[in-house]
Amino acid sequence: MKGTTIALDTLGGREAAALMVDGRLEDLFVDGTTALPGTIYRAVAGRPMKGQGGIFLETPDGPAYLRQIKGIAPGQRLLVMVTGYAEPGKAIPVTQRVLFKSRYAIVTPEAPGLNVSKAIRDDDLRDALLEIAHGAAPEGYGLILRSACAGADPDEIAEDIAAMADLARAVMADTEGEPEVLVEGDGAHARAWREWSMEAEVDRDPGAFERHGVADALDALADPVVPLPGAGSMAVEVTRALVAVDVNTGGDTSPAAGLKATIAALRELPRQLRLRGLGGLVTVDPAPIPKKERRQIESVLRAALKTDTVETVFAGWTPLGNIELQRKRDRPALDEVTR
């Protein structure tokens, strides 16, 4: 099936959105069981955890953890935003860097200045967008115009900026009172509208996942083993401490088998982690490769991560020759929401 389709449906009774490109599942959003990323709280500070360099906060959805203690006193009211999904049994991760994100604009109260997405390279278009921004940007706040602005109606962009600016002003002034949810994070359907701005067919009717092959793709994700081009494969398995990825050459016994399988695995890895909703520490055990090939492996990995939508840091090689990554938990693990 050629073309791009956005399928909006439910999974396990929760909102879910799938991005299908030429019949292949490229991205997936599913609502988790905890607070949605982007939720903004008025929270109350508890006792600092000096040994851990952070502090627990009281919120309506349970304890949150802020990686900062300097200048914060117990009982102080703070505005914080959920940055990702909490691991089971752990506090909600939050930050004081609150921002207001929509399809065309991001308002940043703590970071003044006007910026246009680097993905927009046409100088005339950038100048036109900056002109819109100067006329609509909230005073004293920062504004980022997103790549979706390319080709969008100027009036729609201005309206989007105004809506985010009004919301930002109202929330940033609401600092007094008991713990409260001030802004709900976007669910899967709203997040799909916000993040997937490409030209696409949108199917909102019940059963969309079955009609567009999403259900079959999800069934395949239940298997930890991922076939790779050629004879190789990789296994993606979750432990309590980390995500373990094991690359195998299969029946290929040629001298370059290890290099070929490892390159194929690293090109596919960001997509597999994204669809499975996996983050945190990721350790990759590559197929046997000479040490001199590491530079090429790193180049392939960095290129694959550059096109991924989830922030991932290449931490380096372990003494035993494994690859370590640190990946943001910006979505729930698929196996947790489909049980």
C-alpha positions in Angstrom: 0.0 0.0 0.0 1.6 3.2 -1.2 1.3 6.6 0.6 1.1 7.8 4.1 -1.8 7.1 6.4 -2.5 8.2 10.0 -4.8 5.7 11.7 -6.5 6.8 14.9 -7.9 4.0 17.1 -7.7 2.5 20.5 -5.3 -0.1 22.0 -6.1 -1.8 25.3 -8.9 0.7 25.9 -6.6 3.7 25.4 -6.1 6.2 22.6 -3.6 5.1 20.0 -2.3 6.6 16.8 -0.2 4.9 14.1 1.8 6.3 11.2 1.9 4.0 8.2 4.2 4.8 5.3 3.9 2.7 2.2 2.3 -0.1 4.3 5.0 -0.1 7.0 4.5 1.0 10.6 6.9 3.9 11.2 5.6 5.4 14.5 3.1 4.7 17.2 1.6 6.8 20.0 -0.3 5.0 22.8 -1.6 6.6 26.0 0.0 5.0 29.1 -1.4 4.4 32.6 0.4 7.4 34.2 0.5 11.1 33.6 0.9 12.1 30.0 4.1 13.9 28.9 3.4 17.7 28.7 1.1 17.7 31.7 1.8 20.8 33.8 1.3 20.8 37.6 1.3 23.3 40.4 3.3 21.1 42.8 4.4 21.3 46.4 8.1 20.6 47.2 8.9 18.0 49.8 12.2 17.2 51.4 15.4 17.4 49.3 17.1 14.0 48.5 20.6 15.4 48.9 22.3 12.2 48.1 20.4 11.9 44.8 20.6 15.5 43.8 16.9 15.9 43.5 13.6 16.5 45.3 10.2 14.8 45.5 7.1 16.9 44.8 3.5 16.4 45.7 1.1 16.4 42.7 -2.5 15.3 42.2 -1.2 12.2 40.3 1.2 11.0 43.0 4.9 11.8 43.8 7.0 13.5 41.1 10.8 13.7 41.0 12.7 16.9 40.1 16.4 16.6 39.4 17.2 19.8 41.2 17.4 21.0 44.9 19.2 24.3 44.7 17.0 27.2 45.8 13.9 25.0 46.5 12.5 24.9 50.1 10.1 22.3 51.5 6.5 23.5 51.0 7.4 25.8 48.1 4.9 25.9 45.2 6.4 25.1 41.8 5.2 24.9 38.2 6.5 21.7 36.7 6.0 19.7 33.5 6.0 16.0 33.0 8.9 15.1 30.7 8.3 11.4 30.0 6.7 8.2 31.3 7.7 6.9 34.7 9.1 3.4 35.1 6.8 1.1 37.1 6.9 1.9 40.8 8.9 5.2 40.3 8.0 8.8 40.6 6.8 11.0 37.7 9.8 12.7 36.0 9.3 16.5 35.8 11.2 19.7 34.9 10.8 23.3 35.8 11.4 24.2 32.2 7.8 24.5 31.3 6.9 25.0 27.6 3.7 25.1 25.6 3.8 23.1 22.4 1.4 22.9 19.6 1.4 22.0 15.9 3.1 25.2 14.7 4.6 26.9 17.7 6.4 26.3 21.0 6.2 29.0 23.6 9.1 29.0 26.1 8.5 31.2 29.1 12.0 30.6 30.5 13.9 31.1 27.3 13.2 34.4 25.5 14.0 34.8 21.8 12.5 34.0 18.5 13.6 31.0 16.5 12.6 29.1 13.3 13.1 25.4 12.9 16.4 24.6 11.1 14.4 22.2 8.9 13.0 25.3 7.1 15.9 26.5 4.9 14.2 28.9 2.5 15.4 32.4 3.5 12.3 34.1 2.2 10.0 31.8 4.2 12.1 32.2 7.3 11.8 36.0 7.0 8.0 35.7 6.5 7.6 33.4 9.6 9.7 35.7 11.7 7.5 38.6 10.7 4.5 36.6 11.9 6.3 35.8 15.1 7.1 39.4 15.9 3.5 40.3 15.5 2.1 37.4 17.7 4.9 36.5 20.1 4.1 36.9 23.8 6.1 39.7 25.4 9.0 38.5 27.5 8.6 34.8 26.4 10.4 32.8 23.8 8.9 31.4 20.7 10.0 28.6 18.3 8.2 28.1 15.0 8.2 24.5 14.1 8.8 22.8 10.7 5.1 22.3 10.2 4.9 26.0 9.5 6.3 25.4 6.0 3.3 25.5 3.6 0.8 26.4 6.4 -1.6 29.2 6.2 -0.2 32.4 7.9 -3.4 33.1 9.7 -3.5 29.5 11.2 0.1 30.0 12.4 -0.8 33.4 14.0 -3.8 31.9 15.7 -1.8 28.9 17.0 0.8 31.3 18.4 -1.9 33.4 20.1 -3.6 30.4 21.6 -0.3 29.1 23.1 0.6 32.6 24.3 -2.7 33.0 26.1 -2.3 29.6 27.7 1.2 30.3 28.8 0.3 33.6 30.4 -2.6 32.1 32.3 -0.6 29.1 33.6 2.6 30.9 34.5 0.5 33.3 36.7 -1.3 30.5 38.5 1.3 29.8 41.2 -0.7 29.8 44.4 -2.8 27.0 45.9 -2.7 23.3 46.5 -1.3 20.7 44.0 -3.3 20.9 40.8 -3.2 19.8 37.2 -3.1 23.1 35.2 -2.7 21.6 31.7 -3.4 18.1 30.6 -0.8 16.5 28.4 -1.8 15.6 24.8 -3.3 12.1 24.3 -2.2 9.9 21.4 -4.7 11.5 18.9 -3.8 15.1 19.8 -0.1 14.2 19.8 -0.4 12.7 16.3 -2.0 15.9 15.0 0.7 17.9 16.7 3.7 15.9 15.6 2.8 14.3 12.2 2.3 17.3 10.0 3.1 15.6 6.7 0.5 15.1 3.9 -1.5 12.0 4.8 -4.8 10.2 4.7 -6.3 10.3 8.2 -8.6 7.4 9.2 -10.5 8.2 12.4 -13.2 5.5 12.2 -13.3 2.5 14.5 -11.3 -0.4 13.2 -8.7 1.8 11.5 -5.8 -0.4 12.9 -7.3 -3.5 11.3 -8.0 -1.8 7.9 -4.5 -0.4 7.5 -2.4 -3.4 8.7 -1.4 -1.8 12.1 -2.8 -4.8 14.0 -0.6 -7.2 12.1 2.5 -4.9 12.7 1.7 -4.9 16.4 1.5 -8.7 16.5 5.0 -8.8 15.0 6.3 -6.5 17.7 5.3 -9.0 20.3 8.2 -11.2 19.1 11.6 -10.1 20.5 13.4 -11.4 17.4 13.6 -8.9 14.4 14.6 -10.4 11.0 17.2 -8.2 9.2 18.0 -8.0 5.5 20.0 -11.0 4.5 20.4 -13.9 7.0 20.8 -11.8 10.2 18.5 -10.9 13.0 18.5 -9.1 16.3 16.7 -9.8 19.5 15.3 -6.9 21.6 14.6 -7.9 25.1 13.8 -5.9 28.3 15.3 -6.5 31.7 14.8 -4.6 34.9 18.0 -2.7 34.4 18.2 -2.1 30.6 17.1 -3.0 27.1 19.4 -5.7 25.7 19.9 -6.0 21.9 21.7 -9.0 20.6 22.8 -9.0 16.9 23.2 -12.4 15.1 24.5 -13.2 11.6 22.3 -16.3 11.2 23.4 -18.5 8.4 25.7 -16.0 6.8 29.3 -17.3 7.2 31.0 -14.8 4.9 34.0 -12.7 6.3 31.8 -9.5 6.3 28.8 -11.2 7.9 29.3 -9.5 11.3 29.7 -6.0 9.8 26.7 -6.4 7.5 24.4 -7.7 10.3 25.5 -5.0 12.8 24.9 -2.2 10.2 21.5 -3.5 9.3 20.6 -3.8 13.0 21.7 -0.3 13.9 19.7 1.2 11.0 16.6 -0.6 12.2 17.1 -0.2 15.9 15.6 3.4 16.4 12.4 2.3 14.7 12.2 -0.9 16.8 12.8 1.0 20.1 10.3 3.7 19.1 7.5 1.3 18.2 8.1 -0.8 21.3 8.1 2.3 23.5 11.5 1.4 25.0 13.9 3.9 26.7 16.4 4.2 29.4 19.7 2.3 29.1 20.1 0.3 25.9 23.0 -2.1 25.4 23.8 -3.5 22.0 25.9 -6.6 21.6 27.0 -6.4 18.0 27.8 -9.4 15.8 31.6 -10.2 15.7 33.4 -7.3 14.0 37.1 -6.2 13.9 37.8 -3.3 16.1 38.9 -1.2 13.1 35.3 -1.2 11.9 34.0 0.7 14.9 34.3 4.1 13.2 32.0 2.9 10.4 29.6 1.4 12.9 29.5 4.7 14.9 28.8 6.7 11.6 25.9 4.4 10.8 24.5 4.6 14.3 24.7 8.4 14.5 23.0 8.8 11.1 20.2 6.5 12.3 19.7 8.4 15.5 19.7 11.7 13.7 16.5 10.9 11.9 14.8 9.5 15.0 12.2 11.6 16.9 13.2 10.3 20.3 16.2 11.9 22.0 19.0 9.3 22.2 22.6 9.7 23.3 25.4 7.4 22.1 27.4 6.9 25.3 30.2 4.8 23.7 31.7 1.3 23.8 32.1 -0.9 26.8 35.4 -2.7 27.5 33.8 -5.9 26.2 32.8 -4.2 22.9 29.2 -3.5 23.5 27.4 -0.3 22.4 25.7 1.8 25.1 22.9 4.2 24.5 20.8 6.4 26.8 17.3 7.0 25.5 14.5 9.2 26.7 11.3 7.5 27.9 8.8 9.6 26.0 6.2 6.9 25.5 5.0 3.9 27.5 6.4 0.4 26.8 4.1 -1.3 24.3 3.9 -4.6 26.3 2.7 -2.6 29.4 -0.3 -1.1 27.6 -1.3 -4.3 25.7 -1.3 -6.8 28.6 
